[in-house]
């Protein structure tokens, strides 16, 4: 899969979690959603970093 597809999926999941929390649960699960969003952000950042380094090594 392309890097931008995975990052877009992670971003979409983060937004859907926030939307579900606000609309269905009326913000009762803010801590859990914030924690999950942070974990997803870190996963996306690590994935981007590894892909970026791999592409730099291929160019050399």
C-alpha positions as CSV (number, residue, x, y, z in Angstrom):
1,X,0.0,0.0,0.0
2,X,1.1,3.5,-0.6
3,X,2.2,5.7,2.3
4,X,-0.5,8.3,1.7
5,X,-3.3,5.7,1.7
6,X,-2.3,4.4,5.1
7,X,-1.9,7.9,6.5
8,X,-5.3,8.9,5.1
9,X,-6.9,5.8,6.7
10,X,-5.4,6.6,10.1
11,X,-6.6,10.2,9.8
12,X,-10.1,9.0,8.8
13,X,-10.3,6.5,11.8
14,X,-9.3,9.3,14.2
15,X,-12.0,11.6,12.9
16,X,-14.7,8.9,12.9
17,X,-13.8,8.0,16.5
18,X,-14.2,11.6,17.6
19,X,-17.5,12.0,15.7
20,X,-18.9,8.8,17.2
21,X,-17.8,9.9,20.7
22,X,-19.5,13.3,20.4
23,X,-22.7,12.2,18.7
24,X,-23.4,8.8,20.2
25,X,-21.7,8.9,23.6
26,X,-22.1,12.7,24.1
27,X,-18.4,13.0,25.0
28,X,-18.4,10.5,27.8
29,X,-15.4,8.6,26.4
30,X,-13.1,11.6,25.8
31,X,-10.1,10.0,27.6
32,X,-10.3,6.8,25.7
33,X,-10.8,8.5,22.4
34,X,-7.9,10.9,23.1
35,X,-5.6,8.0,24.1
36,X,-6.6,6.0,20.9
37,X,-6.1,9.1,18.7
38,X,-2.6,9.6,20.2
39,X,-1.7,6.0,19.6
40,X,-2.9,6.2,16.0
41,X,-1.0,9.4,15.5
42,X,2.2,7.8,16.7
43,X,1.7,4.7,14.5
44,X,1.2,7.0,11.5
45,X,4.2,9.1,12.4
46,X,6.4,6.1,12.8
47,X,5.2,4.5,9.6
48,X,5.9,7.8,7.7
49,X,9.3,8.0,9.2
50,X,10.3,4.5,8.3
51,X,9.0,4.9,4.7
52,X,10.8,8.3,4.4
53,X,14.1,6.8,5.5
54,X,13.7,3.8,3.2
55,X,13.1,6.0,0.2
56,X,16.1,8.1,1.0
57,X,18.3,5.0,1.1
58,X,17.0,3.9,-2.3
59,X,17.8,7.2,-3.9
60,X,21.5,7.0,-2.8
